[in-house]
Amino acid sequence: MYALKHTEREDGDKMQTKHSNRDDKSFEALREQIAADYDGLSKRLRLIADFSLQDPSAVALNTAANLGEEIGVAPSALVRFAKHFGFSGFSEMQAVFREHLQASSTSYKERIRALEESGATRDTGEMTDRFIEAGIASLRDLQHSISPEHIEAAAELMANARIVHILAQKRTFTAATYLAYNLSRLDVPANLLDGLGGTLEQQMVTVSPEDTVVAISFNPSAGETVEAFERARDIGARTIVITDLARAPFIHADSWFQISEASVDGFRSLNATISLALILAIRAGTICAEMNSETP
């Protein structure tokens, strides 16, 4: 538990809750606390929260001055952000981001950043290298940030469901169709909530409390996905979320994963997302097969 107290904002922003005596200073614990506190943060601190969750490598590698300029806040706001989450200052918090970066293969992250800043002529070979490096970086991050226990818990939610409904819009829709396809191949009852022709609300009628709904949504989240996810929770269905930015309402899912997809000139692939979808489908299928073999 964290002891709570209040601290006055230097720039006139409203009072912020501070987590003192913080014992767990891991990146995973910090990420979860940022998600939990997000709605109560000021506008400036929300900007920092969004940036730090979307690009933790930038927080690890830059000075407070450079980060503040990139985010659009004063360096002092970064210090307040760190203190809000129980750190003595920005440097102590940055050490957590650096440790996370080292665990997720610093060399690849640094190569991506160097490619982004190179300014070299963009020929086909260079473009290919850039996207391959970005994909490798995303998969390395997935490898080090997602635990087997987390995957097992989500797979069990799918395996024990009457039907697994998969929900996504826009660019994450590809991952949703891939998940539905593989679940069906592995004899896990699956239904793609595609909302074709504006029918998502009508499709949600098929969701019951015995079901599990998997929502795949990246920032900025499609309004239809958010509404359908909240509807699924109201119905009483179990929920799983794959997202790139941990914030409400998705952090209220029974199980949620935060994915970091590396960007190349603003283009993001779905390497890690699709890999996670396949892993979850295979494990859910395996559990279903084991349960069926035990049934007389």
C-alpha positions, -999 to 999 in steps of 0.1 A, spaced: 0 0 0 11 35 -6 6 63 20 -12 92 5 -8 129 11 -12 161 -9 13 185 -23 7 221 -36 13 227 -74 38 254 -82 20 264 -114 -14 268 -99 -27 234 -111 -51 216 -87 -37 195 -58 -23 162 -68 -22 129 -49 13 118 -41 24 82 -35 51 82 -8 70 53 8 69 35 -25 84 0 -21 79 -14 -57 97 9 -81 96 -15 -111 85 -2 -145 55 -25 -144 43 -12 -110 48 24 -122 29 18 -154 -1 3 -135 -1 32 -110 0 58 -139 -30 40 -154 -49 39 -121 -42 76 -113 -47 89 -148 -82 104 -145 -71 124 -114 -40 140 -130 -39 176 -142 -38 183 -180 0 188 -179 6 156 -160 -17 137 -183 5 148 -212 35 134 -195 16 102 -186 6 96 -222 41 103 -235 58 81 -209 36 51 -217 38 55 -254 75 61 -257 93 49 -225 126 48 -243 125 86 -249 120 91 -211 150 68 -205 174 86 -229 166 123 -227 172 151 -203 142 167 -185 148 198 -206 146 179 -238 117 159 -227 98 189 -216 103 206 -249 91 175 -268 60 170 -246 52 207 -244 56 211 -206 81 228 -183 109 205 -169 95 213 -134 63 194 -145 84 163 -150 97 167 -115 62 170 -101 51 140 -121 79 119 -106 72 131 -71 35 123 -75 44 87 -80 67 85 -50 101 93 -65 125 119 -51 128 136 -85 130 131 -122 164 113 -121 152 86 -98 121 80 -120 142 80 -151 164 52 -137 133 30 -137 127 37 -174 164 31 -182 163 -3 -164 132 -12 -184 149 -1 -216 180 -22 -209 158 -53 -202 141 -48 -235 172 -47 -257 187 -13 -256 206 -18 -288 175 -22 -310 158 8 -294 189 30 -299 191 18 -336 155 28 -342 161 62 -327 192 67 -348 174 57 -380 146 82 -371 171 110 -368 194 101 -396 179 122 -424 195 100 -450 180 95 -484 151 71 -482 158 44 -507 140 10 -507 168 -7 -488 169 19 -461 131 18 -457 131 -20 -455 158 -19 -428 140 7 -408 107 -13 -407 125 -46 -399 144 -29 -371 111 -14 -358 95 -49 -359 124 -65 -340 123 -37 -313 85 -43 -308 89 -80 -305 118 -76 -280 97 -53 -259 68 -78 -260 93 -106 -249 104 -87 -218 72 -69 -208 46 -97 -209 48 -125 -184 38 -161 -190 14 -159 -160 -4 -130 -176 -8 -148 -209 -20 -180 -190 -47 -160 -171 -60 -144 -203 -60 -177 -222 -80 -193 -195 -106 -166 -197 -110 -174 -234 -109 -212 -230 -136 -211 -203 -159 -188 -223 -191 -199 -240 -180 -176 -269 -150 -154 -273 -161 -121 -290 -133 -101 -306 -137 -63 -309 -116 -38 -328 -119 -10 -353 -95 8 -377 -59 -3 -378 -62 -29 -350 -90 -47 -369 -64 -68 -387 -52 -83 -354 -88 -89 -344 -95 -109 -375 -63 -129 -370 -72 -137 -334 -107 -148 -344 -94 -169 -373 -69 -188 -351 -93 -194 -323 -118 -209 -347 -91 -231 -362 -83 -243 -327 -119 -252 -319 -124 -222 -295 -158 -207 -303 -151 -172 -316 -172 -143 -330 -158 -112 -347 -177 -81 -337 -169 -62 -369 -196 -36 -368 -201 -40 -405 -226 -14 -418 -229 2 -385 -243 -29 -368 -220 -31 -338 -247 -22 -313 -270 -49 -327 -241 -74 -327 -235 -68 -290 -269 -84 -283 -252 -118 -288 -228 -112 -258 -238 -129 -226 -223 -131 -190 -209 -165 -199 -187 -149 -227 -154 -132 -229 -149 -101 -249 -114 -92 -263 -110 -56 -272 -80 -44 -293 -77 -7 -292 -48 18 -298 -48 55 -291 -69 74 -301 -94 47 -294 -124 44 -316 -156 55 -299 -174 24 -310 -148 2 -293 -150 21 -260 -188 19 -260 -189 -18 -269 -163 -26 -242 -182 -8 -215 -214 -25 -227 -197 -59 -224 -187 -51 -188 -223 -40 -180 -236 -73 -193 -212 -91 -170 -189 -107 -196 -153 -112 -188 -130 -88 -206 -95 -88 -221 -78 -57 -236 -48 -53 -258 -38 -16 -260 -9 7 -265 -19 32 -238 -31 21 -204 -60 43 -194 -97 41 -185 -119 23 -193 -96 -4 -206 -76 -7 -173 -108 -20 -157 -107 -52 -179 -102 -85 -161 -69 -88 -180 -51 -62 -201 -19 -60 -220 0 -29 -230 18 -32 -263 46 -10 -276 47 -9 -314 78 10 -327 71 38 -351 89 46 -384 80 81 -396 46 78 -380 38 44 -394 33 16 -369 31 -20 -378 13 -46 -357 41 -71 -352 39 -74 -315 1 -72 -314 -4 -100 -340 22 -121 -323 4 -117 -289 -29 -125 -305 -14 -158 -320 2 -167 -286 -31 -162 -268 -51 -182 -294 -27 -211 -293 -27 -213 -255 -65 -210 -253 -68 -237 -279 -45 -260 -259 -64 -254 -227 -97 -262 -245 -82 -294 -260 -70 -305 -225 -104 -298 -210 -122 -317 -238 -99 -347 -234 -108 -349 -197 -145 -349 -204 -159 -385 -203 
